[in-house]
Amino acid sequence: MRITVFGANGPTGRLLTGRALAAGHRGSAVTSIRTPAPMAVPCSTGCFCPT
């Protein structure tokens, strides 16, 4: 499933993003901070993959 997580740098967003990635989902992480979420980096396919 392709999902979007808003607030991905917050505690709940990090937990949700990590679980979604572990379950094999793809998607986008939206944050108010301009740095990437610490547990994910953009892949060549446009999804976010664990570091």
PDB file of N, CA, C and O in Angstrom:
ATOM      1  N   MET A   1       0.844  -1.165   0.000  1.00  0.00           N
ATOM      2  CA  MET A   1       0.000   0.000   0.000  1.00  0.00           C
ATOM      3  C   MET A   1       0.897   1.238   0.000  1.00  0.00           C
ATOM      4  O   MET A   1       1.966   1.231   0.609  1.00  0.00           O
ATOM      5  N   ARG A   2       0.473   2.275  -0.666  1.00  0.00           N
ATOM      6  CA  ARG A   2       1.203   3.541  -0.671  1.00  0.00           C
ATOM      7  C   ARG A   2       0.534   4.481   0.337  1.00  0.00           C
ATOM      8  O   ARG A   2      -0.668   4.736   0.257  1.00  0.00           O
ATOM      9  N   ILE A   3       1.327   4.991   1.286  1.00  0.00           N
ATOM     10  CA  ILE A   3       0.772   5.834   2.338  1.00  0.00           C
ATOM     11  C   ILE A   3       1.540   7.150   2.437  1.00  0.00           C
ATOM     12  O   ILE A   3       2.648   7.273   1.915  1.00  0.00           O
ATOM     13  N   THR A   4       0.946   8.123   3.104  1.00  0.00           N
ATOM     14  CA  THR A   4       1.606   9.382   3.441  1.00  0.00           C
ATOM     15  C   THR A   4       1.494   9.557   4.949  1.00  0.00           C
ATOM     16  O   THR A   4       0.406   9.455   5.516  1.00  0.00           O
ATOM     17  N   VAL A   5       2.635   9.822   5.595  1.00  0.00           N
ATOM     18  CA  VAL A   5       2.659  10.035   7.034  1.00  0.00           C
ATOM     19  C   VAL A   5       2.954  11.506   7.279  1.00  0.00           C
ATOM     20  O   VAL A   5       4.032  11.987   6.927  1.00  0.00           O
ATOM     21  N   PHE A   6       2.020  12.220   7.873  1.00  0.00           N
ATOM     22  CA  PHE A   6       2.222  13.614   8.250  1.00  0.00           C
ATOM     23  C   PHE A   6       2.800  13.646   9.659  1.00  0.00           C
ATOM     24  O   PHE A   6       2.361  12.901  10.535  1.00  0.00           O
ATOM     25  N   GLY A   7       3.790  14.515   9.875  1.00  0.00           N
ATOM     26  CA  GLY A   7       4.444  14.579  11.175  1.00  0.00           C
ATOM     27  C   GLY A   7       5.406  13.413  11.378  1.00  0.00           C
ATOM     28  O   GLY A   7       5.538  12.900  12.489  1.00  0.00           O
ATOM     29  N   ALA A   8       6.072  12.996  10.317  1.00  0.00           N
ATOM     30  CA  ALA A   8       6.913  11.801  10.352  1.00  0.00           C
ATOM     31  C   ALA A   8       8.151  11.938  11.230  1.00  0.00           C
ATOM     32  O   ALA A   8       8.761  10.921  11.563  1.00  0.00           O
ATOM     33  N   ASN A   9       8.549  13.139  11.620  1.00  0.00           N
ATOM     34  CA  ASN A   9       9.703  13.308  12.503  1.00  0.00           C
ATOM     35  C   ASN A   9       9.321  13.303  13.974  1.00  0.00           C
ATOM     36  O   ASN A   9      10.203  13.296  14.834  1.00  0.00           O
ATOM     37  N   GLY A  10       8.040  13.307  14.283  1.00  0.00           N
ATOM     38  CA  GLY A  10       7.600  13.251  15.680  1.00  0.00           C
ATOM     39  C   GLY A  10       7.609  11.816  16.188  1.00  0.00           C
ATOM     40  O   GLY A  10       7.814  10.883  15.411  1.00  0.00           O
ATOM     41  N   PRO A  11       7.387  11.634  17.489  1.00  0.00           N
ATOM     42  CA  PRO A  11       7.445  10.285  18.073  1.00  0.00           C
ATOM     43  C   PRO A  11       6.462   9.298  17.438  1.00  0.00           C
ATOM     44  O   PRO A  11       6.838   8.174  17.103  1.00  0.00           O
ATOM     45  N   THR A  12       5.224   9.711  17.275  1.00  0.00           N
ATOM     46  CA  THR A  12       4.226   8.823  16.681  1.00  0.00           C
ATOM     47  C   THR A  12       4.513   8.599  15.210  1.00  0.00           C
ATOM     48  O   THR A  12       4.395   7.477  14.717  1.00  0.00           O
ATOM     49  N   GLY A  13       4.889   9.659  14.504  1.00  0.00           N
ATOM     50  CA  GLY A  13       5.196   9.540  13.077  1.00  0.00           C
ATOM     51  C   GLY A  13       6.369   8.619  12.810  1.00  0.00           C
ATOM     52  O   GLY A  13       6.346   7.847  11.851  1.00  0.00           O
ATOM     53  N   ARG A  14       7.404   8.692  13.653  1.00  0.00           N
ATOM     54  CA  ARG A  14       8.566   7.798  13.500  1.00  0.00           C
ATOM     55  C   ARG A  14       8.155   6.354  13.709  1.00  0.00           C
ATOM     56  O   ARG A  14       8.564   5.472  12.954  1.00  0.00           O
ATOM     57  N   LEU A  15       7.346   6.108  14.731  1.00  0.00           N
ATOM     58  CA  LEU A  15       6.877   4.753  14.998  1.00  0.00           C
ATOM     59  C   LEU A  15       6.048   4.233  13.828  1.00  0.00           C
ATOM     60  O   LEU A  15       6.266   3.118  13.355  1.00  0.00           O
ATOM     61  N   LEU A  16       5.102   5.037  13.365  1.00  0.00           N
ATOM     62  CA  LEU A  16       4.228   4.640  12.262  1.00  0.00           C
ATOM     63  C   LEU A  16       5.021   4.416  10.973  1.00  0.00           C
ATOM     64  O   LEU A  16       4.783   3.441  10.261  1.00  0.00           O
ATOM     65  N   THR A  17       5.956   5.311  10.675  1.00  0.00           N
ATOM     66  CA  THR A  17       6.765   5.181   9.461  1.00  0.00           C
ATOM     67  C   THR A  17       7.618   3.925   9.521  1.00  0.00           C
ATOM     68  O   THR A  17       7.699   3.185   8.541  1.00  0.00           O
ATOM     69  N   GLY A  18       8.255   3.676  10.659  1.00  0.00           N
ATOM     70  CA  GLY A  18       9.079   2.479  10.806  1.00  0.00           C
ATOM     71  C   GLY A  18       8.283   1.199  10.641  1.00  0.00           C
ATOM     72  O   GLY A  18       8.739   0.255   9.996  1.00  0.00           O
ATOM     73  N   ARG A  19       7.093   1.167  11.223  1.00  0.00           N
ATOM     74  CA  ARG A  19       6.242  -0.031  11.100  1.00  0.00           C
ATOM     75  C   ARG A  19       5.736  -0.215   9.670  1.00  0.00           C
ATOM     76  O   ARG A  19       5.662  -1.339   9.174  1.00  0.00           O
ATOM     77  N   ALA A  20       5.391   0.881   9.016  1.00  0.00           N
ATOM     78  CA  ALA A  20       4.919   0.789   7.628  1.00  0.00           C
ATOM     79  C   ALA A  20       6.029   0.273   6.714  1.00  0.00           C
ATOM     80  O   ALA A  20       5.781  -0.568   5.850  1.00  0.00           O
ATOM     81  N   LEU A  21       7.249   0.773   6.899  1.00  0.00           N
ATOM     82  CA  LEU A  21       8.380   0.306   6.097  1.00  0.00           C
ATOM     83  C   LEU A  21       8.665  -1.166   6.359  1.00  0.00           C
ATOM     84  O   LEU A  21       8.923  -1.925   5.424  1.00  0.00           O
ATOM     85  N   ALA A  22       8.621  -1.572   7.619  1.00  0.00           N
ATOM     86  CA  ALA A  22       8.874  -2.965   7.972  1.00  0.00           C
ATOM     87  C   ALA A  22       7.827  -3.898   7.371  1.00  0.00           C
ATOM     88  O   ALA A  22       8.118  -5.055   7.067  1.00  0.00           O
ATOM     89  N   ALA A  23       6.607  -3.389   7.202  1.00  0.00           N
ATOM     90  CA  ALA A  23       5.528  -4.189   6.618  1.00  0.00           C
ATOM     91  C   ALA A  23       5.561  -4.185   5.089  1.00  0.00           C
ATOM     92  O   ALA A  23       4.736  -4.836   4.448  1.00  0.00           O
ATOM     93  N   GLY A  24       6.517  -3.450   4.501  1.00  0.00           N
ATOM     94  CA  GLY A  24       6.660  -3.452   3.048  1.00  0.00           C
ATOM     95  C   GLY A  24       5.865  -2.384   2.320  1.00  0.00           C
ATOM     96  O   GLY A  24       5.756  -2.437   1.095  1.00  0.00           O
ATOM     97  N   HIS A  25       5.304  -1.412   3.036  1.00  0.00           N
ATOM     98  CA  HIS A  25       4.543  -0.346   2.392  1.00  0.00           C
ATOM     99  C   HIS A  25       5.483   0.703   1.807  1.00  0.00           C
ATOM    100  O   HIS A  25       6.626   0.835   2.244  1.00  0.00           O
ATOM    101  N   ARG A  26       4.999   1.441   0.823  1.00  0.00           N
ATOM    102  CA  ARG A  26       5.733   2.555   0.224  1.00  0.00           C
ATOM    103  C   ARG A  26       4.977   3.828   0.520  1.00  0.00           C
ATOM    104  O   ARG A  26       3.797   3.791   0.869  1.00  0.00           O
ATOM    105  N   GLY A  27       5.659   4.963   0.380  1.00  0.00           N
ATOM    106  CA  GLY A  27       4.930   6.200   0.591  1.00  0.00           C
ATOM    107  C   GLY A  27       5.828   7.395   0.775  1.00  0.00           C
ATOM    108  O   GLY A  27       6.990   7.397   0.371  1.00  0.00           O
ATOM    109  N   SER A  28       5.268   8.409   1.393  1.00  0.00           N
ATOM    110  CA  SER A  28       5.965   9.669   1.605  1.00  0.00           C
ATOM    111  C   SER A  28       5.875  10.055   3.069  1.00  0.00           C
ATOM    112  O   SER A  28       4.893   9.762   3.751  1.00  0.00           O
ATOM    113  N   ALA A  29       6.931  10.724   3.540  1.00  0.00           N
ATOM    114  CA  ALA A  29       6.953  11.252   4.894  1.00  0.00           C
ATOM    115  C   ALA A  29       6.919  12.767   4.804  1.00  0.00           C
ATOM    116  O   ALA A  29       7.765  13.368   4.142  1.00  0.00           O
ATOM    117  N   VAL A  30       5.947  13.393   5.463  1.00  0.00           N
ATOM    118  CA  VAL A  30       5.797  14.848   5.440  1.00  0.00           C
ATOM    119  C   VAL A  30       6.149  15.374   6.826  1.00  0.00           C
ATOM    120  O   VAL A  30       5.612  14.914   7.834  1.00  0.00           O
ATOM    121  N   THR A  31       7.063  16.348   6.861  1.00  0.00           N
ATOM    122  CA  THR A  31       7.475  16.934   8.136  1.00  0.00           C
ATOM    123  C   THR A  31       7.510  18.449   8.023  1.00  0.00           C
ATOM    124  O   THR A  31       7.486  18.999   6.922  1.00  0.00           O
ATOM    125  N   SER A  32       7.567  19.118   9.167  1.00  0.00           N
ATOM    126  CA  SER A  32       7.723  20.568   9.147  1.00  0.00           C
ATOM    127  C   SER A  32       9.197  20.952   9.164  1.00  0.00           C
ATOM    128  O   SER A  32       9.539  22.128   9.037  1.00  0.00           O
ATOM    129  N   ILE A  33      10.071  19.957   9.323  1.00  0.00           N
ATOM    130  CA  ILE A  33      11.517  20.160   9.328  1.00  0.00           C
ATOM    131  C   ILE A  33      12.048  19.770   7.946  1.00  0.00           C
ATOM    132  O   ILE A  33      11.591  18.780   7.375  1.00  0.00           O
ATOM    133  N   ARG A  34      12.988  20.516   7.409  1.00  0.00           N
ATOM    134  CA  ARG A  34      13.453  20.270   6.049  1.00  0.00           C
ATOM    135  C   ARG A  34      14.480  19.154   5.913  1.00  0.00           C
ATOM    136  O   ARG A  34      14.961  18.900   4.809  1.00  0.00           O
ATOM    137  N   THR A  35      14.823  18.489   6.993  1.00  0.00           N
ATOM    138  CA  THR A  35      15.776  17.388   6.911  1.00  0.00           C
ATOM    139  C   THR A  35      15.027  16.068   6.766  1.00  0.00           C
ATOM    140  O   THR A  35      13.886  15.962   7.214  1.00  0.00           O
ATOM    141  N   PRO A  36      15.645  15.056   6.148  1.00  0.00           N
ATOM    142  CA  PRO A  36      14.966  13.761   6.012  1.00  0.00           C
ATOM    143  C   PRO A  36      14.715  13.106   7.369  1.00  0.00           C
ATOM    144  O   PRO A  36      15.454  13.342   8.325  1.00  0.00           O
ATOM    145  N   ALA A  37      13.697  12.305   7.445  1.00  0.00           N
ATOM    146  CA  ALA A  37      13.440  11.535   8.657  1.00  0.00           C
ATOM    147  C   ALA A  37      14.631  10.622   8.905  1.00  0.00           C
ATOM    148  O   ALA A  37      15.173  10.065   7.950  1.00  0.00           O
ATOM    149  N   PRO A  38      15.058  10.449  10.148  1.00  0.00           N
ATOM    150  CA  PRO A  38      16.284   9.710  10.420  1.00  0.00           C
ATOM    151  C   PRO A  38      16.258   8.244  10.015  1.00  0.00           C
ATOM    152  O   PRO A  38      17.313   7.657   9.778  1.00  0.00           O
ATOM    153  N   MET A  39      15.068   7.637   9.929  1.00  0.00           N
ATOM    154  CA  MET A  39      15.036   6.223   9.594  1.00  0.00           C
ATOM    155  C   MET A  39      14.756   5.951   8.128  1.00  0.00           C
ATOM    156  O   MET A  39      14.597   4.791   7.746  1.00  0.00           O
ATOM    157  N   ALA A  40      14.691   6.967   7.305  1.00  0.00           N
ATOM    158  CA  ALA A  40      14.334   6.743   5.908  1.00  0.00           C
ATOM    159  C   ALA A  40      15.088   7.682   4.978  1.00  0.00           C
ATOM    160  O   ALA A  40      15.403   8.820   5.328  1.00  0.00           O
ATOM    161  N   VAL A  41      15.365   7.179   3.799  1.00  0.00           N
ATOM    162  CA  VAL A  41      15.981   7.987   2.748  1.00  0.00           C
ATOM    163  C   VAL A  41      15.242   7.709   1.445  1.00  0.00           C
ATOM    164  O   VAL A  41      14.729   6.606   1.260  1.00  0.00           O
ATOM    165  N   PRO A  42      15.174   8.682   0.538  1.00  0.00           N
ATOM    166  CA  PRO A  42      14.484   8.448  -0.727  1.00  0.00           C
ATOM    167  C   PRO A  42      15.195   7.364  -1.546  1.00  0.00           C
ATOM    168  O   PRO A  42      16.423   7.362  -1.636  1.00  0.00           O
ATOM    169  N   CYS A  43      14.445   6.465  -2.129  1.00  0.00           N
ATOM    170  CA  CYS A  43      14.992   5.441  -3.023  1.00  0.00           C
ATOM    171  C   CYS A  43      14.823   5.889  -4.467  1.00  0.00           C
ATOM    172  O   CYS A  43      14.148   6.880  -4.742  1.00  0.00           O
ATOM    173  N   SER A  44      15.430   5.166  -5.374  1.00  0.00           N
ATOM    174  CA  SER A  44      15.314   5.502  -6.802  1.00  0.00           C
ATOM    175  C   SER A  44      13.895   5.312  -7.304  1.00  0.00           C
ATOM    176  O   SER A  44      13.525   5.887  -8.328  1.00  0.00           O
ATOM    177  N   THR A  45      13.086   4.512  -6.602  1.00  0.00           N
ATOM    178  CA  THR A  45      11.707   4.277  -7.026  1.00  0.00           C
ATOM    179  C   THR A  45      10.750   5.339  -6.527  1.00  0.00           C
ATOM    180  O   THR A  45       9.567   5.312  -6.867  1.00  0.00           O
ATOM    181  N   GLY A  46      11.246   6.291  -5.711  1.00  0.00           N
ATOM    182  CA  GLY A  46      10.377   7.332  -5.188  1.00  0.00           C
ATOM    183  C   GLY A  46       9.811   7.022  -3.829  1.00  0.00           C
ATOM    184  O   GLY A  46       9.139   7.864  -3.232  1.00  0.00           O
ATOM    185  N   CYS A  47      10.072   5.809  -3.314  1.00  0.00           N
ATOM    186  CA  CYS A  47       9.589   5.465  -1.982  1.00  0.00           C
ATOM    187  C   CYS A  47      10.662   5.818  -0.964  1.00  0.00           C
ATOM    188  O   CYS A  47      11.733   6.294  -1.339  1.00  0.00           O
ATOM    189  N   PHE A  48      10.396   5.594   0.302  1.00  0.00           N
ATOM    190  CA  PHE A  48      11.390   5.791   1.347  1.00  0.00           C
ATOM    191  C   PHE A  48      11.802   4.432   1.874  1.00  0.00           C
ATOM    192  O   PHE A  48      10.954   3.590   2.171  1.00  0.00           O
ATOM    193  N   CYS A  49      13.092   4.221   1.988  1.00  0.00           N
ATOM    194  CA  CYS A  49      13.620   2.941   2.445  1.00  0.00           C
ATOM    195  C   CYS A  49      14.402   3.131   3.736  1.00  0.00           C
ATOM    196  O   CYS A  49      14.970   4.199   3.965  1.00  0.00           O
ATOM    197  N   PRO A  50      14.436   2.102   4.585  1.00  0.00           N
ATOM    198  CA  PRO A  50      15.213   2.232   5.827  1.00  0.00           C
ATOM    199  C   PRO A  50      16.687   2.459   5.542  1.00  0.00           C
ATOM    200  O   PRO A  50      17.207   1.971   4.538  1.00  0.00           O
ATOM    201  N   THR A  51      17.365   3.193   6.409  1.00  0.00           N
ATOM    202  CA  THR A  51      18.794   3.413   6.248  1.00  0.00           C
ATOM    203  C   THR A  51      19.568   2.268   6.841  1.00  0.00           C
ATOM    204  O   THR A  51      20.799   2.270   6.804  1.00  0.00           O
TER     205      THR A  51
END
